[in-house]
Amino acid sequence: MKITALHLYPVAIADPPLRSSYGLHAPYALRTIVEIETDEGIRGCSETYGGEQPLAQLQAAREKLIGRDVFQLTSLLMEFEAQAQQETSGVEGDRSQTWHVPGENPLDRHSRTFAAIEIACLDAIGKAWNKPLCDLLGGRARSEAPFSAYLFYKHRGGGGLGEDERPDEYGEALTPEAIVRQAHQMIQKYGFREIKLKGGVLDPELEVETIRALRREFGPALPLRIDPNCAWSVETSVKVGQQLAEELSGGGYLEDPCAGLEGMAEVRKRLLADGISTPLASNVAVTSFAHIPQAWKLGAVQIVLSDPHYWGGLRAQLQLDHFCSVLGLGLSMHSNNHLGVSLMAMAHAAAACPHLNFACDTHYPWQTEQDEVVLGGRIPFHNGSVRIPEKGGLGVELDYDQLARLGERYEKLPYRKRDDEAEMRKRVDPNWRRVLPRW
Amino acid sequence: MKITALHLYPVAIADPPLRSSYGLHAPYALRTIVEIETDEGIRGCSETYGGEQPLAQLQAAREKLIGRDVFQLTSLLMEFEAQAQQETSGVEGDRSQTWHVPGENPLDRHSRTFAAIEIACLDAIGKAWNKPLCDLLGGRARSEAPFSAYLFYKHRGGGGLGEDERPDEYGEALTPEAIVRQAHQMIQKYGFREIKLKGGVLDPELEVETIRALRREFGPALPLRIDPNCAWSVETSVKVGQQLAEELSGGGYLEDPCAGLEGMAEVRKRLLADGISTPLASNVAVTSFAHIPQAWKLGAVQIVLSDPHYWGGLRAQLQLDHFCSVLGLGLSMHSNNHLGVSLMAMAHAAAACPHLNFACDTHYPWQTEQDEVVLGGRIPFHNGSVRIPEKGGLGVELDYDQLARLGERYEKLPYRKRDDEAEMRKRVDPNWRRVLPRW
C-alpha cells in the first residue's frame, strides 16, 4: 500500500484564555491535520502541532513519502534520524522544553514530523484491515483510556472572537474556589477520576491552597497532580512538596516543579530526606529517550510524561512504556491543545501501553463541538475514559467541511506559532516576561 | 482471528559433537515446533527450545490460548508476567545463564513460552494479510539478515546414529589449523562475512592461536569474535583481551569471557586502562531486560546478544534494539541449535532492528537437509545473509511428514533435556565437571 498524496490541513481552534508559567493561551490554538492517500484508495490521518514550523517540516518530508509503502516506517525513521543528526550537530542547547512550548522545540522536530506520518500510516493500515490501531501494536492492555480533569487558572472568555463564536463555558478561575467550581463542572460533564492543576501562575501559597481545596472537596479517591512548568526554585519546590505531602500522595505527583534534572534531583533528595515520597514527573526536563538514562541515574524523575506527538509516534510510545518499566519509572501522558484525531491517537497509545498507570492529561474539554474535525462530532467520554471503538485505525473519519472552515480561520490569523509570552503581554501585562524561577 | 487449536511437535535433530564450556553436544538436539490454528483457517508457526520443560510450559499455556484473538498479545504477556512474578517470587538465584544452557533457565521460562506463542500469532497475522512478519513490526531496516560463521571445536562425527544417518560434513576440529579449515568450508558454502569461535574448550593459549590463525587466513575484512562462555578468570580474560587486541578490533568482540557482571566490568576497566577498547558482549550475564541497567551502570557489557526465543519474542527484540541504542550499547544476536522456522524468526528480527550492527550467530550450518521441517527444505543463504521472502508471516510452511519423522525420533530418545555436562562425561571424560573459571 503506497502513499500517493500527502494533504496538510492547518487549522485554528478557539481556545480560552488559559494561564501557565509560559504565559497565556491565545484566542486560537493552531493544529495541523495530516492525511495520506494510498494507491489502494485508503486514507489515513493524524493530528499534530500547528503553525508554520511544523507545517514546513511536513511539507519538506513530502518527497520522502510519495511512493513509500505505509508498512516501511522503520526505514523512514532512520532517514529522519540521520537528517536530525546532520541538522542538529553543533546546535547549542539541550532538548528540554524549559524554554520551548511543546511543538516549538527545534531539537525534536524530526520526532514530531515522523510521529505525524507514522500515525497516519498506521491509521491507513488499520482502516485497510479493519483493525483498531492499538491492535496493530500488540493489542490492548486496557479497553478504554482514562483521562484526567485538566484544570487551569483562567481569565474570563471562551476564546476566539468572543461570546458569539465561543461561549465562556467555564468562566474566570483565578482563585482556589473558582478552580474547585471548574473541577466540579468538568468532572460532572466527563466523569474524570483524576485531577491535574496547571500551576506556576499564582503565588505558590495560593496554588497550595487550591490543591488543598480540591482535596477537601473531592477526597483522596481522586488523585491530584500539580504542574507549575518550572516556575519554582528548588527551595520553593521543596516547600510546596512538604506542604502538599499528603495531598499529592496516593496516585498523585508533582510535575516539573523547577527547571533542569539537577534541580529536580535535589528536590527529590530533600523530600525523601523528609520522608516524603511524592514522585516527580516531567515532560519538560525529559522530552526524549536521550534524557532518560541521566534522569534515572540522578533520581530526578520518577514518572515520565509520554506524548506520541513528540516522542516519535505510537511505536515509540510503546518503547517508552517498556523503557520506563525496566527502569522502574512510572508513565503518564502529556497533552497539548488538540482535537479528536489526537485524542484518539492518545487513547490508542494508552490502551496499548501496559505500564501507563496514570490517567492521561487532555486539553479536550477546553475545545468544543464547533471546532471538531472528526465526522460525527466530539468523541464521547465514559467515566473519564475514551473507549477504543471497534473500527479500523484510529476509528475516526475527517470532516472536510470543518477542515475547510477552520482552515479559512487559520489563513486569517496574524500569527503562525504559539507564543504565550507575547499573548500575556498583549492581554494581561505589557511588561510580562517569563522568568524562571518566578518564585 | 481466534486461536482454535495449539499443536506442539517435539522433534530431535541430529547434532554433531560440538564442544563448549558447558560440555559436549549430544547426538540429537531437541526442539519444539509450535503451531496455532485459527477460526479463519489460517495457521501460524514458531520454533522454540526442546524437551520436557519447554513442552510442559507450552502445554500449560494452552488454556490461555484457546479462544484468544491473535492480535491480543500484550494482555497475554501481562498474564505471563503476573504468573512469572508469582511463581518466581522468593526463588533463589539470578537470571543469568552462567549455570544454565539457554532454554533450561527456569527464571526466563515465561519469556520463552510467550515468545513461542507471539511468533506463531504474528506468523498467522502475516499469513492472513500476506505481509512478511517484519513488516508487521514497522518494516525493514534491511532487506536481508546477515549471519556469521559459527565455528566450534568439534570431535569426529556428524551426530545422530553415525555416518549412515548423518555424514560428518566438517570432521574433527581440535586445533587452530582444523578450525581454519572449518571456517573455509563454512564460508565457501554460506558466504558468511563475520566469524565467531566458540571457545572455553582448549587451553586459552591455543584459542588465542586459533583466533590469530583465522585473522592471518581471512584478514581484517572478516571481523572475529570469541565466546568462552565464562570459562576464564578475570586475569585470563584480561590476558586474552590483551593478546587479541588487534584481532578482535574492527567489528569483533570478546563475548562472556568470565562469569558475572562484576567480573566483566573489571575486565573492561583493565583493558581500557591498557588502551584496548575491544567491546565485551554477553548473553550469559545479560539475559533479560532487568539485567541491562546494572550492566550499563557498571560498564560491564558493550554489546547485548539478543535472541527472540528467550527475550520475549519479536516485539521484545525491537524493544531491546531500542533500549540498547538509547544506552549506547551495541546489539548482536545469540543462537542455539535450530531449524528453519527459528532461522526465519531470527531473520525477520534482524531485518526489523535498526541498530543490530553485527551479523547474527546461527547454528544452522550444523544441521542438515535431512532434518529440516520447512517445506522446500533448507533456507538458502546469499553471501552469508538470509533474504526476507515476499511471503506472508515468517515465509515458511511446515513439512508435516518431517515433523512426524523427527517426532518419532524424539519419542525414542532416552533424554528430555539438554545436558552437555552429562554428555561430556559419557563420551569424553567420565570425570568431567564444569568448573568456572576453568583457566
Chai-1 contact restraints between the chains, C-beta under 6 A:
chainA,res_idxA,chainB,res_idxB,connection_type,confidence,min_distance_angstrom,max_distance_angstrom,comment,restraint_id
A,F71,B,D135,contact,1.0,0.0,6.0,A-B,restraint_1
A,F71,B,G139,contact,1.0,0.0,6.0,A-B,restraint_2
A,Q72,B,G139,contact,1.0,0.0,6.0,A-B,restraint_3
A,L73,B,G138,contact,1.0,0.0,6.0,A-B,restraint_4
A,L73,B,G139,contact,1.0,0.0,6.0,A-B,restraint_5
A,T74,B,G138,contact,1.0,0.0,6.0,A-B,restraint_6
A,T74,B,G139,contact,1.0,0.0,6.0,A-B,restraint_7
A,T74,B,A141,contact,1.0,0.0,6.0,A-B,restraint_8
A,T74,B,P354,contact,1.0,0.0,6.0,A-B,restraint_9
A,M78,B,P354,contact,1.0,0.0,6.0,A-B,restraint_10
A,D135,B,F71,contact,1.0,0.0,6.0,A-B,restraint_11
A,G138,B,L73,contact,1.0,0.0,6.0,A-B,restraint_12
A,G138,B,T74,contact,1.0,0.0,6.0,A-B,restraint_13
A,G138,B,R315,contact,1.0,0.0,6.0,A-B,restraint_14
A,G139,B,F71,contact,1.0,0.0,6.0,A-B,restraint_15
A,G139,B,Q72,contact,1.0,0.0,6.0,A-B,restraint_16
A,G139,B,L73,contact,1.0,0.0,6.0,A-B,restraint_17
A,G139,B,T74,contact,1.0,0.0,6.0,A-B,restraint_18
A,A141,B,T74,contact,1.0,0.0,6.0,A-B,restraint_19
A,F289,B,V326,contact,1.0,0.0,6.0,A-B,restraint_20
A,R315,B,G138,contact,1.0,0.0,6.0,A-B,restraint_21
A,Q319,B,Q319,contact,1.0,0.0,6.0,A-B,restraint_22
A,Q319,B,H322,contact,1.0,0.0,6.0,A-B,restraint_23
A,H322,B,Q319,contact,1.0,0.0,6.0,A-B,restraint_24
A,V326,B,F289,contact,1.0,0.0,6.0,A-B,restraint_25
A,P354,B,T74,contact,1.0,0.0,6.0,A-B,restraint_26
A,P354,B,M78,contact,1.0,0.0,6.0,A-B,restraint_27
